[in-house]
Amino acid sequence: MDALTRGITRHKRIVIALFAAAAIISAVFILGVRVNYDLTDYLPEDAESTTALNLMYSEFGSGVPNTRVMVQNLTLTEALEMKQRLAEAPGVSGVMWLDDTQDLSTPVELMDEAVLKQYWQDGTALYDVTIDEGLESEAVAAIYEITGPDGAVSGNAANTASMQNHVVSEVVGILVIMVPVTILILLLTTTSWISPFLFLMAIGIAVIINMGTNAIFGEISFVTQSVSPIMQLAVSLDYAIFLLNSFGRHREEVPDSAEAMRLAIRESFSSIAASAATTLFGFMALMFMRFGIGADLGLNLVKGIVLSYISVMVFLPALSLACVRLLDRTAHRQFVRTGSRLGRFFVAIRIPALILVLLLVVPCYLAQTRADFLYGNGEPDERTDYGRDTVLINETFGVSNNLVILVPRGDPGAEAQLAAELEGIDHVTSVLSYAGTVGAVPEGFLDESIVSQFYSDNYARIILYTDTAEEGDEAFAVVERVRAAVRSYYGESLVCGQSANLYDMRDVVTADSTLVNWIAIGFIFLTLLVTFRSLTLPFILLFVIEAAIWINLSVPYFTDMPLVYIGYLVINTVQLGATIDYAILMTNGYLSNRRLMPKREAVVGTLSTNFESILTSGLILTTAGLCLGLESSLEVVAELGILLARGTILSMAMVVLALPALLMIFDPLTARLTHKAGFFKAPAIQKEANSHETQV
């Protein structure tokens, strides 16, 4: 440790140069990191819909139709020409329209009405387009050029293209709001005009290096791209604040700045490491999810916490020493200070606060398990072109969702019977198959492009349309009935499409939920056990934060609002990992004070000393959540932000209101079950006096 601290303080210019170089190189690498916008890509390979989709790619060379393109003011001839132009657009691997199932020489009045309404209504054509993965943005832009102002584009690929066009700008926009607010908060709670900028430089460099080192993975999810930089910045600013506060205290004792910094590093090393460890273990639990989005986000956040810790312990000391004169010249009084009055107030209301928590905790725990969940990206944001086009298409042709079924080729009778049975399922509006729809025309008389839509060398493809949304009880019921029907004819089910993907996602992430929560709780429990060497304190601290989580996640149930399940799953670990530090800070202060004074005075002193730090950290994390929630057009990201903001406020409230009561109630038990607790014991004379006062 001495060698490390002396190396940092003696070679501060080299340290600053190395971190600056690493940040510049990482910034270049950021440009090469691919962002994946498809949540279904993170399903396990053995998921039924994933197996079916992989087989479709190998057999038919394309996936499920993933885009709806509507063009107005066309004749049938112009609509057929438009189809050809769309098929030639870059990134488009297939286009289905009316001519694939109906003879256009037949009068419209004699065509199958259900099929006709699927593709053509009063001069408006609707095309089912398949866009290759990774080419969504290019393809959608080309489609808009082809269709002109009369065109509208919706569907998963269009949604992906919209996200590609908005995510980066939204992250920048969030930072533009968050950084000034964070600086203002820090200016009010620190004693130098320049120190907030040092904090942000230290963590900002760690964020850039974290994003750049994602190049080793090749790609990250859009959730990670949107959430990780904001979370890393908000969660790890505490480390920088703690180090510089320690540096300031030691400068009052030691005249040499370099020696004061060495003392600050030694003092802060283990305490910041303990704080980072609880956050890191909370994030690490996400890596155990079978749903790949958890591993993607969890690994990135874990890497970010490690890099922030290194930056604070190595780069920030060097930077602070280089700017020490500037720190002195820009010193100011602390604008926000909390005194003992606030501590006494919180202690005075501790019992009513605890009673309220105990009344809420059970119904909130039950409510958060009964909320209505969404498993995809949620509803489109009508602030975007994609959202407006989706509304326009749904108003014209109705909500439509497709499933694609693969069955072994060679039994047209079974294929036709299956298609007929599928048509009888509730919410199924039409079924397209070669045997059931096109089979009246001998295969040899049809254009190969039409036959290839339905047959590969080994499989027949059946396309089924429903009037349900992509997810929900009705959509999932259709998936179950379709799979059951297919199994009754062929013994296995190969069904893919967005509803099938989300159905499988529901099963995977629901199974992940219990596992991930218990892993996070187990990791943090062990960390608390080692930190405090107590059998009572880990249970008290975990109860306080878990209660805040349950109250947070119960709000959507009581307000009758659906909750994106990924947000529900991630916030369980993120809120626990990010805010358990508040409870640890309070408990550390209580244990220190309790060795010198009675329990009531210990709690008052701890609240008076630490509330300011909790408030500063909590306001920054809440700001990060609000910025994500209010600025992101992606529902999954926005909802995660709102959960984070509300959860942080609830965790702060629990730590300053309920935790003091629990620490005082369980104080005798904690004294016995904590290794070398050394709690203060009032002298016998004082005890007698207290007893006499009680009798009086």
TIFIMI-339928 format. One record per residue (C-alpha): residue in one letter; x, y, z. Coordinates in steps of 0.05 Angstrom, whole numbers, padded with zeros to 5 digits, always signed. Example, Ala and Ser with C-alpha at 12.3 -4.5 7.8 and 13.67 -1.06 7.14 Angstrom:
# TIFIMI-339928
a+00246-00090+00156
s+00273-00021+00143
***
This chain:
# TIFIMI-339928
m+00000+00000+00000
d+00056+00048+00017
a+00090+00034-00050
l+00024+00046-00086
t+00008+00112-00051
r+00079+00139-00060
g+00079+00119-00133
i+00013+00156-00145
t+00034+00219-00108
r+00105+00223-00136
h+00086+00208-00209
k+00020+00244-00213
r+00033+00272-00283
i+00048+00203-00311
v-00016+00175-00278
i-00058+00231-00308
a-00027+00221-00376
l-00039+00145-00374
f-00112+00153-00356
a-00122+00207-00408
a-00091+00163-00461
a-00134+00104-00440
a-00196+00148-00445
i-00178+00173-00515
i-00165+00103-00540
s-00229+00078-00508
a-00269+00135-00540
v-00245+00111-00608
f-00264+00039-00592
i-00334+00061-00572
l-00349+00074-00645
g-00335+00001-00661
v-00383-00028-00609
r-00446-00055-00642
v-00512-00044-00606
n-00565-00099-00608
y-00636-00073-00605
d-00673-00140-00608
l-00691-00168-00539
t-00709-00235-00568
d-00636-00246-00589
y-00622-00255-00515
l-00668-00315-00507
p-00632-00381-00492
e-00615-00422-00554
d-00660-00479-00530
a-00722-00435-00528
e-00775-00462-00575
s-00783-00398-00615
t-00708-00390-00622
t-00702-00461-00649
a-00758-00448-00699
l-00727-00382-00722
n-00659-00412-00732
l-00690-00468-00773
m-00728-00417-00815
y-00665-00379-00832
s-00630-00443-00854
e-00690-00469-00895
f-00719-00405-00924
g-00661-00357-00920
s-00701-00305-00883
g-00737-00295-00817
v-00807-00278-00797
p-00839-00218-00832
n-00821-00162-00783
t-00846-00098-00816
r-00913-00072-00840
v-00908-00021-00896
m-00971+00017-00914
v-00976+00059-00978
q-01037+00101-00995
n-01068+00126-01060
l-01050+00066-01105
t-01084+00025-01158
l-01075-00051-01157
t-01024-00045-01213
e-00986+00010-01177
a-00988-00031-01113
l-00957-00091-01149
e-00902-00046-01177
m-00891-00017-01106
k-00882-00088-01080
q-00826-00100-01130
r-00791-00035-01112
l-00795-00052-01037
a-00766-00121-01051
e-00706-00089-01083
a-00692-00043-01024
p-00626-00056-00988
g-00634-00101-00927
v-00702-00128-00950
s-00702-00204-00958
g-00776-00214-00972
v-00843-00180-00986
m-00911-00213-00981
w-00973-00181-01010
l-01041-00198-01040
d-01012-00228-01104
d-00978-00283-01064
t-01045-00313-01045
q-01096-00286-01096
d-01099-00282-01171
l-01100-00207-01185
s-01138-00218-01250
t-01197-00239-01207
p-01244-00182-01190
v-01233-00155-01120
e-01305-00171-01102
l-01293-00246-01113
m-01229-00251-01073
d-01225-00282-01003
e-01250-00224-00960
a-01207-00242-00899
v-01144-00244-00941
l-01163-00182-00980
k-01172-00140-00917
q-01104-00163-00894
y-01069-00130-00954
w-01116-00081-00990
q-01168-00030-00970
d-01196+00025-01015
g-01132+00043-01052
t-01086+00030-00993
a-01037-00028-00994
l-01005-00062-00934
y-00942-00104-00945
d-00910-00155-00899
v-00836-00142-00905
t-00778-00181-00878
i-00716-00140-00861
d-00650-00174-00846
e-00622-00167-00776
g-00570-00112-00770
l-00595-00074-00831
e-00658-00044-00801
s-00638+00029-00803
e-00613+00026-00875
a-00674-00013-00898
v-00726+00031-00864
a-00693+00094-00891
a-00695+00064-00962
i-00768+00044-00954
y-00787+00115-00934
e-00752+00141-00996
i-00790+00092-01040
t-00859+00104-01009
g-00852+00179-01001
p-00902+00219-00959
d-00958+00168-00971
g-00919+00113-00935
a-00920+00090-00862
v-00874+00037-00831
s-00885-00003-00768
g-00864-00070-00737
n-00804-00096-00700
a-00752-00077-00751
a-00780-00007-00756
n-00778-00003-00680
t-00706-00025-00681
a-00689+00028-00733
s-00723+00080-00691
m-00683+00060-00630
q-00619+00061-00670
n-00634+00133-00689
h-00652+00156-00619
v-00612+00118-00566
v-00545+00154-00574
s-00576+00223-00578
e-00620+00208-00518
v-00561+00186-00476
v-00525+00251-00494
g-00589+00290-00478
i-00596+00255-00411
l-00523+00272-00393
v-00533+00344-00415
i-00588+00350-00362
m-00559+00304-00309
v-00488+00332-00306
p-00507+00405-00291
v-00558+00382-00238
t-00505+00337-00207
i-00455+00394-00206
l-00506+00439-00172
i-00520+00385-00119
l-00445+00376-00106
l-00432+00451-00103
l-00484+00457-00048
t-00455+00400-00007
t-00379+00409-00017
t-00331+00464+00002
s-00296+00480-00065
w-00322+00506-00131
i-00275+00460-00169
s-00283+00394-00131
p-00349+00373-00167
f-00312+00377-00233
l-00256+00333-00206
f-00308+00282-00184
l-00340+00281-00252
m-00273+00277-00288
a-00252+00217-00247
i-00317+00179-00257
g-00326+00205-00329
i-00260+00175-00350
a-00280+00109-00318
v-00346+00111-00357
i-00311+00124-00423
i-00261+00067-00411
n-00318+00021-00392
m-00356+00037-00456
g-00294+00030-00499
t-00274-00037-00469
n-00341-00065-00491
a-00305-00075-00557
i-00280-00141-00529
f-00352-00167-00529
g-00367-00143-00600
e-00436-00118-00582
i-00479-00096-00524
s-00555-00090-00516
f-00591-00024-00524
v-00612-00029-00450
t-00538-00031-00430
q-00521+00026-00478
s-00576+00070-00448
v-00572+00052-00374
s-00500+00032-00358
p-00464+00100-00367
i-00517+00136-00326
m-00518+00083-00272
q-00443+00080-00267
l-00436+00155-00260
a-00491+00161-00208
v-00472+00101-00165
s-00397+00111-00162
l-00393+00186-00149
d-00396+00169-00075
y-00327+00138-00079
a-00297+00203-00105
i-00333+00245-00053
f-00309+00200+00003
l-00236+00203-00019
l-00234+00279-00026
n-00270+00289+00040
s-00217+00245+00073
f-00162+00285+00037
g-00192+00350+00064
r-00193+00324+00136
h-00120+00300+00133
r-00097+00366+00103
e-00120+00400+00167
e-00074+00353+00206
v-00015+00345+00158
p+00017+00406+00123
d+00045+00365+00065
s-00010+00354+00012
a+00023+00291-00016
e+00027+00259+00054
a-00045+00279+00068
m-00066+00245+00003
r-00027+00182+00021
l-00063+00180+00088
a-00130+00191+00053
i-00118+00134+00004
r-00099+00087+00060
e-00159+00107+00102
s-00208+00103+00043
f-00181+00041+00009
s-00219-00011+00049
s-00282+00029+00064
i-00293+00048-00009
a-00277-00024-00028
a-00331-00049+00020
s-00381+00001-00009
a-00363-00019-00080
a-00367-00093-00063
t-00440-00091-00042
t-00458-00053-00106
l-00415-00100-00148
f-00447-00163-00118
g-00516-00135-00130
f-00500-00123-00203
m-00463-00190-00209
a-00527-00227-00193
l-00555-00204-00260
m-00502-00246-00294
f-00535-00310-00271
m-00598-00298-00312
r-00612-00346-00369
f-00642-00286-00406
g-00579-00257-00437
i-00598-00184-00425
g-00582-00194-00351
a-00511-00220-00364
d-00500-00164-00415
l-00521-00109-00367
g-00493-00142-00304
l-00424-00153-00334
n-00421-00082-00359
l-00441-00052-00292
v-00392-00097-00254
k-00336-00076-00301
g-00357-00003-00292
i-00355-00007-00215
v-00286-00038-00217
l-00260+00015-00265
s-00292+00071-00223
y-00258+00044-00161
i-00190+00042-00196
s-00200+00112-00223
v-00219+00140-00155
m-00161+00107-00119
v-00108+00122-00172
f-00129+00177-00221
l-00167+00222-00173
p-00110+00229-00122
a-00062+00247-00177
l-00111+00297-00208
s-00128+00327-00140
l-00054+00338-00122
a-00043+00371-00190
c-00101+00418-00175
v-00090+00427-00101
r-00075+00502-00107
l-00138+00511-00149
l-00178+00473-00095
d-00152+00522-00043
r-00166+00584-00084
t-00237+00562-00100
a-00256+00542-00029
h-00325+00565-00004
r-00368+00552+00057
q-00414+00493+00055
f-00483+00517+00035
v-00523+00457+00060
r-00509+00433+00130
t-00551+00387+00174
g-00547+00395+00249
s-00569+00354+00309
r-00640+00381+00305
l-00653+00338+00243
g-00625+00277+00277
r-00669+00288+00338
f-00730+00297+00294
f-00719+00231+00257
v-00709+00195+00324
a-00773+00227+00352
i-00816+00200+00294
r-00781+00132+00289
i-00836+00090+00321
p-00894+00118+00279
a-00850+00110+00217
l-00833+00038+00234
i-00906+00021+00248
l-00925+00050+00180
v-00872+00008+00146
l-00895-00055+00181
l-00967-00041+00160
l-00945-00031+00087
v-00893-00085+00078
v-00938-00147+00073
p-00990-00119+00025
c-00935-00087-00017
y-00897-00152-00020
l-00959-00188-00045
a-00978-00132-00092
q-00910-00129-00127
t-00917-00202-00147
r-00986-00191-00176
a-00973-00132-00222
d-00989-00138-00297
f-00924-00147-00334
l-00900-00131-00404
y-00842-00172-00432
g-00824-00133-00495
n-00807-00060-00508
g-00875-00035-00487
e-00920+00013-00526
p-00889+00057-00580
d-00874+00129-00563
e-00918+00174-00606
r-00865+00227-00603
t-00827+00187-00656
d-00843+00174-00729
y-00847+00099-00713
g-00900+00112-00660
r-00942+00156-00705
d-00938+00107-00763
t-00957+00049-00718
v-01020+00086-00696
l-01038+00103-00769
i-01030+00032-00794
n-01069+00003-00736
e-01126+00053-00748
t-01129+00033-00822
f-01118-00042-00821
g-01127-00058-00747
v-01077-00087-00699
s-01043-00147-00731
n-00992-00196-00707
n-00964-00255-00744
l-00938-00324-00725
v-00900-00369-00772
i-00906-00445-00766
l-00858-00495-00796
v-00882-00565-00810
p-00847-00623-00847
r-00862-00621-00922
g-00895-00680-00956
d-00965-00686-00927
p-01009-00632-00959
g-01071-00664-00930
a-01047-00655-00858
e-01022-00585-00876
a-01090-00565-00902
q-01126-00595-00842
l-01080-00558-00794
a-01091-00492-00831
a-01167-00502-00826
e-01162-00517-00751
l-01118-00456-00740
e-01171-00412-00774
g-01220-00432-00719
i-01177-00406-00662
d-01203-00343-00629
h-01168-00278-00653
v-01139-00312-00715
t-01159-00268-00774
s-01128-00307-00831
v-01082-00366-00846
l-01037-00369-00907
s-01010-00436-00929
y-00995-00469-00996
a-01042-00527-00984
g-01098-00486-00955
t-01094-00420-00994
v-01055-00430-01058
g-01063-00505-01067
a-01119-00500-01119
v-01066-00482-01170
p-01017-00538-01186
e-00947-00523-01160
g-00914-00527-01230
f-00959-00471-01256
l-00939-00420-01204
d-00881-00373-01205
e-00823-00400-01163
s-00822-00336-01121
i-00892-00352-01096
v-00878-00426-01082
s-00814-00408-01045
q-00854-00366-00996
f-00887-00430-00971
y-00840-00488-00986
s-00767-00503-00975
d-00734-00570-00991
n-00755-00599-00924
y-00808-00555-00893
a-00874-00522-00907
r-00887-00453-00879
i-00955-00430-00853
i-00966-00356-00837
l-01020-00339-00787
y-01047-00270-00772
t-01082-00249-00708
d-01116-00186-00684
t-01081-00186-00617
a-01023-00144-00593
e-00954-00175-00591
e-00963-00195-00518
g-01015-00201-00464
d-01063-00255-00441
e-01099-00259-00507
a-01035-00262-00549
f-01004-00315-00504
a-01068-00356-00505
v-01065-00357-00581
v-00992-00380-00579
e-01011-00437-00532
r-01069-00460-00575
v-01029-00455-00639
r-00972-00496-00610
a-01021-00548-00584
a-01054-00554-00652
v-00988-00562-00688
r-00966-00617-00638
s-01031-00654-00649
y-01013-00663-00723
y-00937-00667-00723
g-00916-00686-00653
e-00872-00624-00644
s-00883-00549-00649
l-00840-00502-00689
v-00874-00434-00681
c-00839-00367-00684
g-00859-00294-00687
q-00858-00237-00637
s-00915-00265-00594
a-00881-00333-00591
n-00815-00299-00574
l-00846-00259-00518
y-00883-00320-00492
d-00817-00356-00485
m-00785-00294-00456
r-00839-00292-00402
d-00823-00363-00381
v-00748-00351-00381
v-00747-00285-00342
t-00800-00308-00293
a-00756-00367-00275
d-00696-00320-00271
s-00730-00274-00222
t-00726-00318-00160
l-00656-00342-00175
v-00627-00273-00187
n-00660-00243-00125
w-00634-00297-00079
i-00564-00294-00108
a-00562-00218-00098
i-00589-00224-00027
g-00540-00281-00012
f-00479-00244-00039
i-00496-00180-00001
f-00515-00218+00063
l-00446-00250+00063
t-00413-00182+00050
l-00451-00151+00108
l-00434-00211+00152
v-00360-00203+00139
t-00363-00126+00144
f-00400-00122+00211
r-00384-00192+00240
s-00455-00191+00267
l-00513-00240+00263
t-00567-00187+00270
l-00544-00128+00228
p-00545-00163+00160
f-00618-00182+00170
i-00637-00111+00193
l-00602-00077+00134
l-00630-00125+00082
f-00700-00118+00110
v-00696-00042+00106
i-00675-00041+00032
e-00719-00100+00011
a-00779-00066+00043
a-00764-00004+00001
i-00759-00048-00061
w-00826-00082-00047
i-00861-00015-00036
n-00829+00012-00100
l-00851-00047-00143
s-00922-00048-00113
v-00938+00021-00141
p-00955-00005-00212
y-01004-00055-00181
f-01040-00003-00139
t-01042+00047-00197
d-01065-00007-00246
m-01007+00005-00293
p-00969-00051-00329
l-00896-00059-00311
v-00842-00079-00360
y-00815-00143-00330
i-00742-00128-00347
g-00748-00065-00305
y-00779-00106-00248
l-00724-00157-00251
v-00666-00109-00258
i-00689-00059-00205
n-00692-00115-00153
t-00616-00122-00157
v-00598-00050-00178
q-00637-00017-00121
l-00610-00067-00071
g-00538-00060-00095
a-00539+00015-00104
t-00575+00037-00040
i-00552-00014+00011
d-00492+00033+00019
y-00537+00083+00054
a-00555+00032+00106
i-00482+00011+00113
l-00460+00083+00123
m-00513+00093+00177
t-00496+00028+00212
n-00421+00041+00212
g-00434+00109+00243
y-00481+00079+00295
l-00430+00025+00316
s-00375+00077+00323
n-00419+00124+00364
r-00450+00067+00404
r-00381+00050+00434
l-00379+00120+00463
m-00451+00136+00482
p-00521+00107+00496
k-00562+00082+00437
r-00608+00143+00430
e-00550+00192+00429
a-00513+00146+00381
v-00571+00146+00332
v-00580+00222+00336
g-00505+00233+00325
t-00503+00185+00267
l-00563+00217+00232
s-00535+00287+00243
t-00467+00267+00214
n-00488+00222+00156
f-00554+00249+00131
e-00519+00299+00087
s-00478+00244+00052
i-00540+00201+00042
l-00579+00261+00015
t-00524+00280-00034
s-00516+00209-00061
g-00591+00197-00063
l-00606+00262-00100
i-00555+00245-00153
l-00582+00175-00163
t-00654+00201-00163
t-00634+00253-00216
a-00604+00198-00259
g-00668+00158-00254
l-00713+00217-00270
c-00670+00236-00330
l-00676+00165-00357
g-00751+00163-00343
l-00769+00230-00373
e-00721+00234-00432
s-00719+00163-00460
s-00768+00144-00515
l-00756+00070-00500
e-00808+00047-00450
v-00764-00007-00420
v-00709+00044-00406
a-00757+00099-00384
e-00793+00053-00335
l-00728+00028-00306
g-00709+00101-00294
i-00774+00117-00258
l-00766+00055-00215
l-00695+00075-00199
a-00715+00147-00179
r-00774+00125-00137
g-00735+00067-00106
t-00677+00113-00086
i-00724+00161-00051
l-00758+00103-00015
s-00691+00073+00006
m-00668+00139+00034
a-00733+00146+00073
m-00726+00076+00101
v-00654+00087+00122
v-00667+00152+00159
l-00736+00134+00188
a-00742+00058+00198
l-00669+00038+00206
p-00658+00081+00269
a-00718+00049+00302
l-00694-00022+00285
l-00623-00007+00309
m-00649+00017+00376
i-00700-00039+00385
f-00649-00094+00369
d-00592-00058+00405
p-00587-00109+00463
l-00588-00168+00415
t-00537-00134+00369
a-00491-00123+00429
r-00491-00198+00443
l-00488-00223+00371
t-00435-00176+00344
h-00362-00195+00350
k-00326-00147+00397
a-00384-00098+00396
g-00356-00059+00455
f-00421-00019+00465
f-00421+00037+00516
k-00450+00019+00584
a-00477+00073+00628
p-00445+00077+00698
a-00485+00046+00754
i-00500+00114+00785
q-00529+00138+00719
k-00571+00075+00714
e-00600+00086+00783
a-00616+00158+00765
n-00650+00137+00701
s-00690+00084+00740
h-00711+00137+00791
e-00734+00184+00736
t-00774+00128+00705
q-00809+00113+00771
v-00825+00187+00782
***
